[in-house]
Amino acid sequence: MAVDIATIDRTDQPTLDAVYRIAARVEAMESPDLPPPCRRRFEAPLWHPMPGIDTRWSVARLDGVPVGWYRVNLHLLDNTENASIELAVDPAYRRRGVGRALFAHARRLLREAGCKRVVGSAVTPLPDEPAGAAPVGVGREFPGAAFAAALGARPALVDVRRRLDVTALDFDRLAALRAGARSAAAGYRTVRWHGHPSAEHLADLAYLEGRLLADAPLGDLEWEPERMDAERIEGMERALDARGVRRYSVAAVHGASGRLVAWSALSLAANTTRHAWQQITIVDPAHRGHRLGLLCKAENLEHTLAYEPELSAVDTYNAAANSHMIAINEQLGFRPVAGSTEWQSTI
């Protein structure tokens, strides 16, 4: 049976319903401990793309029935020879060539766009995890990783997803960690916000956001730092608003210069009050050694809970080689729950 692949029409609600159901089924199989994908966030790239991102989204049908999809992000402001990809096939229709047909279609599109490589992530075992071990709540099949390997992609960066069980959080210990970090951060003060940052901080936030890929371990990924400025940060904020993402941030300001030099953010999707993602935590290299990362993270947990009292779990990804950030997360109570690998393929 031939696989028919076509661009998704953003006004075609039945097809969008179908591709969302596929995404939800795949998530439930591969990461059953995570909440279902947020529908609003899932469809947002069609209507509210992130600045500098051109998203191309196609659906695969067998006998007229949607059975899989892919979307690729073309990067217009930086990493213009790179693309990122998400690809999903309904578990009921696997091993029929749908995934290979989707990837071949995406590869042709990317070649025409001038891309040289594509990167996608897949759930994998935790590093050093015995083959038969099973972390609580995490599935043991890794079809995405097997598929990537079969296509000739190579594992370029190993990540670990860690979770903080907020219901078991020791608030006295959190307060002690925060107090110790604040003592080490003499000469700095913290600022916090819910939603949009103040305009006075946009340039500093752009600098920190732009440093993220320069400072974080990237393994064998061929990826350059992003070019950030205040205008791009504002565009990202508008896109997150359109997705219904609730954001909470704490940052550290250097007293002598007035510069914002460290930043940590948490976010919740529109479809949940119980689950959050730990997003960026970064400290300007010139201001490291003052425990600013720990201070911002610990204070932001308290800040977020003031607005989100039902929050029960926070997840975060770290490169397995990022020992410094892992140490901070483990002090706060984050524990490994799943592995993830970034696979890179030359196209």
C-alpha angles and dihedrals in degrees: 000000000000120000112230115205124191139163114268114248107220091216092055098099097177090057092046089050090052097048091047090053089052091051091050092049092050092048092049090052100043102032107020092165092064124082118254115278112276107252093210092052092042094059098035097094088067092058108018111029121188112258111274094016126112109193120201115191128187136177129215121217133192112200088343095308118119106239104161146356145196134202126192128197116218113202115224104175102041137356087036092166091054133076134185123219140199116193127180133178123190106254089230091061102043125126091037098101095261096124094047091048091051093049092047089052092049092047092055090050092049093048090053088051091054097250119153102191141018131206130201135167130230135183111258136170118284113266110276090006113151111244093244097045119108123195110216113275097006123115120237101219119092105190094154092058092046090050093050091050092048090054091054097253116147127224105250105170132019116212133184125212112217127190133209113208099215091188089064096041115137100223093188090056091045090053090049092050090049092048092049092049092047090052090054091048099067109159094033132091130195129235125191136196141179114219116341122030121233115272090240090065100046097094092049092046090051090053092050094044089050091052093054097089091039093056104033120083109261100180108202096338112131096219130134128212115274120251105239133181136161092269092055091048090053090050091051090051091053091049091051090050089054089053092052092239114162112215132197124186141180121188136179122235121204106233098212097050102024089229122143101236107168133035140181127182138189125193139192125200120236092251098059142056094177106054131059137176122227102226129182122355113176139154125201105251090233090062102043122122095056097091090246093145092056092043094052094044095047094046092046092056089058091044093051095047090056087065099029108043093165093058109128106162138032122191129194138175124224130176106253087237094054094099096163096056092040089056091053092048093049091051087057092049104262113151131191116263106159145005128234132186131202108222120202125200131185111229 
